[in-house]
Every structure is written in structure tokens, then in C-alpha cells.
């Protein structure tokens, strides 16, 4: 969670289909869901209810407390609730002032009057701030549910990984909302995206469309197709990374029932094992499986991986995460 929005990643690294602006596209991509509930998300009352985002104050002018004339944001709500007790004095014209809690509280007082005029109910600035925080929390929890619970995953069995400059302010509330028992807060949480890119393995995704019946191709034929893909993938990876380290391959097949749109990825293995894996995955996501319905191999997917050995975590980080 940064200044504008939190990002949620599903238990699987890659998604093979997504819907953008109502258009379904099929292409390998990171399975990330983003909602407008970051530290800079603007808070406002529309005459009937509280709203969080999607507009953002960004870093400039930033939240009202940044001393640049910005609007009320999630950060301001956390500030007046006492959740930001320690913060560098880097604000103001000379960049030597702390967060302006008085300005944030005054704007919440003004908002309180607006709410009272519209509803006839009086609420303190702190009550209003708590209300906005609850909405932001639910927005983030719902984003996690969309790519976990709605796909058959039990989030209570997972650990919530919290990162981004504003992530720690909301992680426990989000975890409570989801019934999760563990939260991981990395020592480098504020810069974890950049740090992670530095540590990430080199990956290349190759995809071969087939649209053939599962029973029409033997294991040997599929293995030969993957061998060709591996040779091309290795050649392309060497051209991009100029590495002589060992290259790993992860082969998956995307299967779907004839007449359906949803294909699921299973690890390439003997055909009986792939059939069992597909039925288990389909049952987990949809709650049922078809009997006697033909299977279609939609595509073959190959992930080419070269381990990143240039950057390793320090002993401090290793011990901190134990």
C-alpha cells in the first residue's frame, strides 16, 4: 500500500486472462488486483455517505498534513487517530517541519459540520476518521477476496504480506476483516517493490496455442512440443540476460472443458496425472466437475527461469524474517 493504492497478488504468479474495460483478453500477466485506497486517497462526503478515492492527492500536493494545501486523505485520518506518532520532519518550505496535525483536524471539523447539516447527526473528527479508515479497510479486504476467496482459496491459511509506505497502518485491520492470523511486515516494507525487483529471478514466458482435443495428442507428442519451446526459450533468454547460469523450465498445460471459456493451468506430467490435477482445480474453483465431457488443450505454457545470484539478502534480513 503506497500513496495511491494497495496491490494484491494472487497465490499464483501469472494470470492468463483478464477483463479490462469490459473486454476479455488472454495473455500472460502478473495476477495483481489494484484498488484506490492508498495513503493519498482523497476522503469526501457526497451528501449521503463517506467516500474513499478513487481520486488521489499523490505526493504533490499530497495529504492536507503535508503543508502543501492538499485535501483530506487516508493519511490524515490515520494522523488524527494517533497512528503516525513518529514521522520525519521534512515538510514546509524549508523541509524542516513535522506533519500538520492541526490542519488535518481542522478539515475534519469542517467536514463534521457538513455532515451534521446534511444528516442532522453530530460526529467528532475522530469518529469520522474511523469511518473512513473502515471503508478503506473493506476496500482492500474485498480486493483480496476477489482473487482468493472467489477463486476457491481459503485466505485464513495464508500469511498477509504487507509492504508499501502506508501498508503497516492498515495490515492488522485488513487481516482481521479476512480472518487471517499472520501478517508479515518486511524490514524494507517501504521500498519492497524496488528491492524485490533487484532480487527477482529473470523470467521469460512462452505460450503456444493449440486448441486440440486432450485425447488427440499423446504424452510423447506434447513432450516434443515442449522440447522445441525450451530450445527457443533458452536461446531467447541467453540473448537477453547474457548469463551462463543454469536455466530452469516450468511447463504447464491449459485445459478447459469443450464448450466452456475458462481454462485452468496444470503442471505437465503424464496424462492421467494432468487429468486428476485439472479436475481437482476445477472442483476447487467452481464446486463441480463435468462427467463425460471432452477436454480441450487450449495452450502450452513454458516459463524459463534464471536464478538471480547477483544480489543476496543480508544475514540481518534473514534473521529478521525467521
SEKOL-624286 format. One record per residue: x, y, z of N, C-alpha, C in turn. Coordinates in steps of 0.05 Angstrom, whole numbers, padded with zeros to 5 digits, always signed. Layout:
<nodes>
XYZXYZXYZ/...
</nodes>
This chain:
<nodes>
+00017-00024+00000+00000+00000+00000+00018+00025+00000/+00015+00041-00021+00031+00065-00023+00014+00090-00020/+00020+00111-00034+00005+00136-00031-00022+00135-00045/-00024+00118-00065-00049+00118-00081-00065+00093-00079/-00052+00070-00079-00068+00045-00080-00052+00021-00070/-00066+00002-00057-00053-00023-00050-00055-00042-00073/-00036-00061-00075-00037-00080-00096-00037-00108-00084/-00054-00125-00095-00058-00151-00084-00050-00172-00104/-00034-00191-00097-00026-00212-00116-00038-00238-00107/-00047-00253-00127-00060-00279-00121-00039-00300-00115/-00047-00323-00104-00027-00344-00097-00012-00354-00121/-00022-00351-00146-00007-00358-00170+00005-00333-00181/+00030-00336-00191+00044-00313-00201+00031-00301-00226/+00023-00318-00245+00014-00308-00270-00016-00313-00274/-00029-00294-00288-00056-00298-00297-00055-00300-00327/-00074-00315-00338-00073-00319-00367-00097-00306-00381/-00115-00295-00365-00136-00280-00377-00145-00258-00357/-00155-00237-00368-00165-00215-00351-00186-00199-00366/-00200-00182-00351-00220-00166-00364-00213-00137-00359/-00209-00122-00381-00201-00094-00379-00222-00078-00394/-00235-00059-00379-00255-00042-00391-00277-00059-00405/-00284-00081-00393-00305-00098-00404-00296-00116-00426/-00271-00115-00434-00261-00132-00456-00243-00154-00444/-00250-00179-00450-00234-00202-00440-00210-00206-00459/-00187-00207-00446-00162-00212-00461-00148-00236-00450/-00134-00251-00467-00120-00274-00458-00090-00271-00465/-00075-00265-00445-00046-00261-00448-00034-00264-00420/-00010-00277-00418+00003-00280-00392+00009-00253-00379/+00003-00250-00354+00009-00225-00340+00010-00231-00310/+00020-00211-00295+00020-00214-00266-00008-00212-00256/-00016-00230-00238-00043-00231-00228-00046-00212-00204/-00048-00187-00210-00049-00166-00190-00075-00151-00192/-00087-00146-00169-00112-00130-00168-00107-00105-00152/-00114-00082-00163-00109-00056-00150-00134-00042-00144/-00136-00030-00121-00159-00013-00113-00150+00014-00103/-00167+00034-00106-00160+00061-00098-00165+00065-00068/-00146+00056-00052-00148+00060-00023-00120+00063-00011/-00104+00081-00023-00077+00085-00013-00076+00108+00007/-00053+00114+00017-00049+00135+00037-00057+00162+00026/-00055+00166+00000-00063+00192-00012-00091+00193-00023/-00106+00172-00020-00134+00172-00030-00150+00193-00016/-00165+00209-00032-00180+00231-00022-00205+00222-00008/-00211+00235+00015-00235+00229+00031-00255+00251+00026/-00280+00243+00022-00301+00264+00019-00328+00252+00026/-00347+00270+00031-00375+00262+00038-00393+00272+00015/-00408+00253+00003-00423+00260-00021-00452+00270-00014/-00458+00275+00011-00484+00283+00020-00500+00261+00032/-00491+00236+00027-00505+00212+00038-00486+00193+00051/-00462+00190+00040-00443+00171+00052-00414+00180+00049/-00397+00166+00064-00368+00172+00062-00357+00159+00036/-00337+00172+00024-00324+00161+00001-00294+00162+00004/-00281+00141-00004-00251+00139-00004-00242+00134-00032/-00228+00154-00044-00219+00152-00072-00242+00153-00091/-00238+00148-00117-00212+00139-00128-00191+00161-00133/-00200+00186-00130-00181+00208-00133-00159+00207-00112/-00135+00215-00120-00113+00214-00102-00098+00241-00101/-00088+00248-00078-00072+00272-00075-00044+00268-00084/-00036+00243-00087-00009+00236-00095+00012+00246-00075/+00036+00250-00085+00057+00261-00067+00058+00291-00067/+00047+00303-00088+00046+00332-00090+00020+00341-00102/+00002+00354-00088+00007+00367-00062+00007+00347-00038/-00003+00323-00042-00004+00304-00020-00026+00310-00001/-00027+00295+00021-00047+00298+00042-00047+00326+00053/-00069+00334+00066-00071+00361+00078-00049+00366+00098/-00041+00345+00112-00020+00348+00133+00008+00352+00121/+00012+00350+00095+00038+00354+00083+00046+00384+00080/+00027+00402+00087+00033+00431+00087+00035+00442+00058/+00021+00429+00039+00022+00439+00012-00006+00446+00002/-00025+00448+00020-00053+00455+00012-00068+00432+00000/-00061+00408+00006-00074+00384-00005-00101+00378+00010/-00117+00359-00001-00143+00352+00010-00140+00332+00033/-00162+00326+00046-00162+00305+00066-00158+00278+00053/-00141+00262+00065-00135+00235+00054-00134+00215+00077/-00130+00190+00069-00128+00168+00088-00105+00173+00107/-00083+00184+00098-00060+00191+00116-00069+00210+00138/-00085+00230+00131-00095+00250+00150-00112+00236+00171/-00128+00217+00163-00146+00203+00181-00129+00187+00201/-00108+00174+00191-00090+00159+00209-00075+00178+00228/-00069+00201+00218-00054+00221+00234-00070+00230+00258/-00095+00238+00254-00110+00249+00277-00119+00227+00296/-00117+00202+00287-00123+00179+00304-00099+00170+00320/-00076+00184+00316-00052+00177+00332-00037+00154+00321/-00041+00146+00296-00027+00123+00285-00001+00129+00271/+00006+00155+00270+00031+00163+00258+00047+00180+00279/+00054+00168+00301+00067+00184+00322+00096+00193+00315/+00109+00177+00298+00137+00184+00290+00138+00188+00260/+00147+00211+00251+00148+00217+00223+00170+00237+00219/+00187+00234+00198+00209+00254+00194+00199+00282+00190/+00213+00301+00201+00206+00330+00197+00217+00339+00170/+00202+00335+00149+00212+00341+00122+00191+00358+00107/+00173+00371+00121+00152+00386+00108+00156+00416+00111/+00139+00432+00097+00142+00461+00098+00161+00471+00077/+00163+00497+00075+00181+00510+00055+00210+00502+00058/+00218+00499+00083+00246+00493+00088+00251+00463+00093/+00229+00448+00090+00231+00419+00094+00242+00411+00122/+00233+00426+00142+00242+00421+00169+00219+00419+00189/+00194+00417+00179+00171+00416+00197+00159+00388+00197/+00144+00382+00218+00131+00356+00221+00104+00357+00206/+00090+00335+00206+00063+00334+00194+00045+00354+00209/+00027+00367+00194+00010+00387+00205-00016+00374+00215/-00015+00364+00239-00039+00351+00250-00061+00370+00256/-00055+00395+00262-00075+00415+00268-00091+00421+00243/-00078+00423+00220-00092+00428+00195-00111+00405+00188/-00101+00380+00192-00118+00357+00186-00142+00356+00204/-00138+00362+00230-00161+00362+00248-00181+00383+00242/-00171+00407+00233-00190+00429+00226-00207+00421+00202/-00195+00408+00183-00210+00400+00159-00231+00378+00166/-00224+00361+00185-00243+00341+00194-00266+00355+00210/-00259+00376+00225-00280+00391+00239-00299+00404+00219/-00288+00415+00198-00305+00427+00177-00322+00406+00164/-00311+00383+00159-00326+00361+00147-00348+00352+00166/-00343+00352+00192-00363+00344+00212-00387+00362+00211/-00382+00388+00207-00404+00407+00204-00421+00402+00179/-00407+00396+00157-00421+00390+00132-00439+00365+00136/-00428+00345+00149-00443+00320+00154-00468+00325+00171/-00464+00342+00192-00486+00348+00210-00508+00363+00196/-00501+00382+00178-00521+00397+00163-00536+00378+00145/-00523+00358+00133-00536+00340+00114-00552+00319+00127/-00543+00309+00151-00556+00286+00163-00569+00292+00190/-00562+00315+00202-00572+00321+00229-00559+00307+00251/-00538+00292+00244-00523+00277+00265-00495+00289+00269/-00488+00291+00295-00462+00302+00301-00442+00280+00305/-00419+00282+00292-00397+00263+00296-00371+00278+00300/-00355+00268+00318-00329+00280+00323-00310+00275+00300/-00289+00291+00297-00269+00286+00276-00257+00257+00278/-00253+00248+00302-00242+00221+00306-00261+00199+00296/-00287+00203+00302-00307+00184+00292-00309+00183+00262/-00307+00207+00250-00307+00208+00221-00283+00195+00209/-00260+00200+00221-00235+00188+00211-00236+00158+00213/-00247+00147+00235-00250+00118+00238-00268+00107+00217/-00289+00122+00210-00308+00113+00189-00294+00110+00162/-00278+00130+00156-00263+00129+00130-00243+00106+00130/-00229+00102+00153-00210+00080+00154-00224+00053+00151/-00248+00050+00162-00263+00025+00159-00269+00020+00130/-00277+00041+00115-00284+00038+00087-00259+00030+00071/-00236+00044+00076-00211+00037+00062-00203+00008+00068/-00207-00001+00093-00200-00028+00101-00217-00048+00085/-00243-00043+00084-00261-00061+00069-00255-00062+00040/-00247-00039+00028-00240-00038+00000-00216-00057-00005/-00196-00056+00013-00173-00072+00010-00179-00102+00014/-00196-00107+00035-00203-00135+00040-00219-00147+00017/-00237-00131+00005-00252-00141-00018-00235-00147-00042/-00214-00131-00045-00195-00135-00067-00181-00162-00064/-00173-00168-00039-00160-00194-00034-00180-00217-00039/-00205-00213-00030-00225-00234-00034-00229-00240-00064/-00228-00219-00080-00234-00222-00109-00215-00242-00122/-00189-00242-00114-00170-00261-00127-00162-00284-00109/-00177-00288-00088-00171-00311-00070-00196-00326-00063/-00213-00315-00046-00238-00329-00038-00255-00335-00062/-00258-00316-00081-00275-00321-00104-00264-00341-00123/-00238-00349-00119-00226-00370-00136-00221-00395-00120/-00234-00398-00097-00232-00422-00082-00210-00424-00061/-00196-00403-00056-00174-00404-00036-00185-00395-00009/-00175-00408+00012-00182-00401+00039-00160-00383+00050/-00166-00357+00051-00145-00337+00059-00135-00341+00087/-00151-00354+00104-00143-00359+00132-00119-00377+00134/-00113-00391+00112-00090-00409+00112-00064-00395+00103/-00067-00370+00095-00044-00355+00084-00034-00334+00104/-00010-00323+00097+00001-00300+00112-00003-00275+00095/-00012-00254+00108-00016-00228+00094+00011-00214+00093/+00022-00210+00069+00048-00197+00065+00042-00167+00062/+00052-00151+00080+00046-00122+00080+00071-00107+00071/+00068-00090+00051+00090-00073+00043+00079-00047+00032/+00098-00028+00026+00090-00002+00017+00090+00017+00042/+00094+00042+00037+00098+00062+00058+00074+00063+00077/+00050+00058+00067+00026+00060+00084+00015+00033+00092/+00027+00011+00083+00016-00015+00088+00014-00022+00118/+00034-00015+00134+00033-00022+00162+00011-00009+00177/+00000+00013+00167-00022+00027+00181-00048+00012+00180/-00050-00007+00161-00076-00020+00156-00075-00050+00157/-00051-00062+00158-00048-00091+00154-00064-00107+00175/-00063-00099+00200-00077-00115+00221-00107-00113+00217/-00118-00090+00210-00147-00087+00206-00156-00104+00182/-00140-00104+00161-00146-00120+00137-00146-00149+00144/-00125-00157+00159-00123-00185+00167-00147-00194+00184/-00155-00176+00203-00179-00182+00220-00204-00185+00203/-00207-00168+00183-00230-00169+00166-00232-00195+00150/-00208-00206+00143-00207-00230+00127-00205-00256+00144/-00202-00253+00170-00198-00276+00187-00170-00288+00185/-00151-00272+00177-00123-00282+00174-00109-00278+00201/-00092-00297+00208-00079-00298+00234-00050-00287+00233/-00038-00285+00209-00010-00278+00208-00006-00255+00188/+00011-00236+00196+00019-00213+00179+00049-00212+00178/+00060-00210+00154+00089-00208+00150+00095-00179+00143/+00111-00166+00160+00120-00138+00155+00150-00139+00151/+00159-00136+00126+00187-00138+00119+00202-00114+00129/+00227-00117+00138+00243-00094+00147+00245-00072+00126/+00244-00079+00100+00246-00060+00079+00218-00054+00066/+00197-00056+00082+00170-00055+00072+00165-00030+00055/+00176-00007+00063+00171+00018+00049+00183+00019+00021/+00203+00003+00015+00216+00003-00011+00217-00026-00023/+00198-00042-00014+00199-00071-00021+00195-00076-00051/+00180-00060-00064+00176-00064-00093+00202-00061-00108/+00217-00039-00102+00243-00035-00115+00263-00056-00106/+00263-00063-00081+00281-00083-00070+00276-00110-00083/+00250-00116-00086+00242-00141-00098+00251-00144-00127/+00249-00122-00142+00257-00123-00170+00287-00129-00172/+00302-00118-00152+00331-00123-00153+00338-00152-00147/+00321-00166-00131+00326-00193-00123+00312-00214-00141/+00294-00204-00158+00277-00222-00174+00294-00239-00194/+00284-00263-00198+00296-00280-00219+00290-00269-00246/+00305-00277-00266+00300-00270-00293+00280-00290-00305/+00257-00281-00315+00237-00299-00325+00228-00292-00353/+00221-00313-00367+00211-00310-00395+00188-00329-00398/+00165-00319-00408+00141-00335-00412+00137-00340-00442/+00134-00366-00449+00128-00373-00476+00101-00387-00477/+00085-00382-00497+00058-00393-00499+00054-00403-00527/+00043-00427-00530+00037-00439-00556+00007-00447-00557/-00009-00434-00573-00037-00440-00575-00040-00467-00590/-00059-00483-00580-00064-00509-00593-00093-00513-00601/-00111-00511-00581-00140-00515-00586-00145-00542-00599/-00133-00563-00586-00137-00590-00595-00148-00607-00573/-00162-00629-00580-00173-00647-00560-00151-00660-00543/-00156-00662-00518-00136-00673-00499-00129-00702-00507/-00149-00717-00517-00144-00745-00524-00130-00749-00551/-00129-00727-00567-00117-00729-00594-00087-00728-00594/-00075-00720-00572-00046-00717-00571-00035-00735-00549/-00013-00750-00555-00001-00767-00535+00019-00751-00518/+00027-00764-00496+00046-00751-00478+00072-00746-00494/+00081-00764-00510+00105-00761-00526+00104-00737-00544/+00081-00734-00558+00077-00711-00576+00079-00684-00560/+00066-00684-00537+00067-00659-00521+00095-00654-00511/+00109-00675-00504+00137-00672-00494+00155-00661-00516/+00150-00670-00541+00166-00659-00563+00161-00630-00568/+00135-00622-00565+00128-00593-00568+00142-00576-00547/+00142-00586-00523+00155-00571-00501+00186-00570-00506/+00197-00591-00517+00226-00591-00522+00233-00569-00542/+00217-00566-00562+00222-00544-00582+00219-00517-00568/+00198-00514-00551+00194-00489-00537+00218-00483-00518/+00228-00504-00505+00251-00500-00487+00276-00490-00502/+00280-00502-00525+00304-00494-00541+00302-00465-00549/+00278-00456-00558+00274-00428-00566+00275-00410-00542/+00263-00419-00519+00264-00403-00495+00292-00399-00484/+00308-00420-00485+00336-00418-00476+00352-00399-00493/+00348-00401-00519+00362-00383-00538+00354-00354-00533/+00329-00349-00529+00319-00322-00524+00329-00311-00497/+00329-00328-00476+00338-00320-00450+00368-00313-00450/+00384-00330-00464+00413-00324-00466+00418-00298-00480/+00402-00292-00500+00405-00267-00515+00398-00243-00498/+00380-00246-00479+00371-00224-00463+00387-00219-00438/+00395-00242-00425+00409-00239-00399+00439-00243-00400/+00449-00254-00422+00478-00258-00425+00489-00274-00401/+00474-00294-00392+00482-00309-00368+00490-00337-00376/+00508-00349-00361+00515-00377-00366+00506-00394-00342/+00489-00382-00325+00479-00397-00303+00459-00418-00313/+00452-00437-00295+00434-00458-00303+00406-00446-00308/+00393-00457-00328+00366-00447-00335+00346-00469-00327/+00324-00460-00314+00303-00478-00306+00278-00474-00323/+00264-00496-00327+00239-00494-00343+00216-00505-00327/+00193-00491-00328+00169-00499-00315+00147-00501-00337/+00138-00525-00342+00119-00530-00364+00091-00534-00353/+00072-00520-00364+00044-00524-00356+00026-00526-00381/+00003-00539-00378-00016-00541-00399-00042-00529-00390/-00054-00513-00407-00080-00500-00400-00103-00517-00413/-00119-00528-00395-00141-00545-00403-00168-00532-00397/-00188-00538-00414-00215-00529-00409-00234-00550-00420/-00259-00550-00409-00279-00567-00420-00289-00557-00446/-00296-00575-00464-00307-00567-00490-00333-00551-00486/-00334-00527-00499-00358-00510-00497-00356-00490-00474/-00334-00490-00459-00331-00470-00437-00309-00451-00444/-00308-00428-00429-00288-00408-00435-00264-00408-00416/-00267-00420-00392-00247-00418-00372-00227-00442-00373/-00202-00435-00379-00181-00455-00380-00164-00453-00354/-00156-00476-00343-00140-00477-00319-00113-00490-00325/-00092-00479-00313-00065-00489-00317-00059-00512-00299/-00047-00533-00309-00038-00556-00293-00009-00562-00302/+00007-00572-00283+00034-00578-00288+00036-00601-00308/+00054-00599-00327+00057-00620-00347+00068-00646-00334/+00053-00667-00339+00061-00694-00328+00048-00715-00345/+00046-00739-00336+00032-00759-00352+00003-00752-00353/-00011-00762-00373-00038-00752-00379-00058-00758-00356/-00055-00781-00343-00073-00787-00321-00070-00768-00298/-00044-00761-00292-00039-00741-00270-00050-00714-00277/-00047-00705-00303-00057-00679-00311-00087-00678-00309/-00101-00700-00316-00130-00701-00315-00139-00699-00286/-00126-00713-00268-00133-00711-00239-00129-00683-00229/-00106-00671-00236-00100-00644-00227-00120-00624-00237/-00128-00627-00262-00148-00608-00274-00174-00610-00259/-00184-00635-00255-00209-00639-00242-00209-00628-00213/-00187-00632-00199-00184-00621-00172-00185-00590-00172/-00170-00578-00191-00170-00549-00194-00198-00538-00201/-00211-00552-00220-00238-00543-00229-00258-00545-00206/-00257-00567-00191-00275-00571-00169-00270-00550-00147/-00245-00543-00143-00238-00523-00123-00249-00495-00130/-00247-00488-00156-00256-00462-00165-00286-00460-00170/-00298-00481-00180-00326-00479-00188-00345-00496-00172/-00334-00515-00157-00352-00531-00139-00363-00556-00152/-00356-00562-00177-00366-00585-00191-00347-00592-00214/-00350-00616-00225-00336-00624-00249-00356-00637-00268/-00350-00636-00294-00367-00649-00314-00359-00679-00316/-00379-00695-00322-00374-00723-00327-00378-00729-00357/-00359-00741-00369-00361-00749-00397-00359-00726-00416/-00349-00703-00408-00346-00681-00426-00317-00679-00435/-00313-00674-00461-00287-00674-00473-00270-00651-00463/-00244-00656-00461-00225-00635-00453-00210-00624-00477/-00205-00598-00476-00190-00585-00497-00164-00574-00486/-00142-00579-00500-00117-00566-00493-00116-00539-00507/-00120-00518-00491-00121-00491-00502-00093-00482-00511/-00073-00487-00493-00046-00478-00500-00026-00492-00482/-00001-00490-00491+00022-00500-00476+00037-00475-00466/+00045-00475-00440+00058-00452-00428+00085-00461-00417/+00105-00445-00423+00132-00451-00413+00143-00427-00399/+00153-00431-00375+00166-00409-00360+00196-00415-00359/+00212-00397-00369+00241-00401-00369+00252-00383-00347/+00268-00395-00329+00277-00381-00305+00307-00383-00302/+00319-00360-00296+00348-00360-00289+00349-00347-00261/+00360-00361-00242+00361-00351-00215+00379-00326-00213/+00370-00307-00197+00386-00282-00193+00405-00287-00170/+00431-00290-00177+00451-00295-00156+00469-00270-00152/+00462-00248-00164+00478-00224-00161+00473-00210-00135/+00448-00212-00125+00440-00198-00101+00430-00218-00081/+00440-00219-00057+00431-00237-00037+00423-00221-00012/+00404-00232+00003+00396-00218+00027+00417-00221+00049/+00420-00200+00065+00440-00200+00086+00431-00218+00109/+00450-00225+00126+00443-00242+00149+00423-00228+00167/+00423-00201+00168+00404-00187+00184+00376-00192+00174/+00372-00190+00148+00345-00194+00137+00336-00223+00141/+00355-00242+00137+00348-00270+00140+00339-00275+00169/+00354-00265+00188+00346-00269+00216+00321-00255+00224/+00316-00231+00212+00292-00215+00218+00267-00229+00209/+00269-00246+00189+00245-00258+00178+00240-00286+00189/+00257-00295+00207+00253-00322+00219+00230-00321+00239/
</nodes>
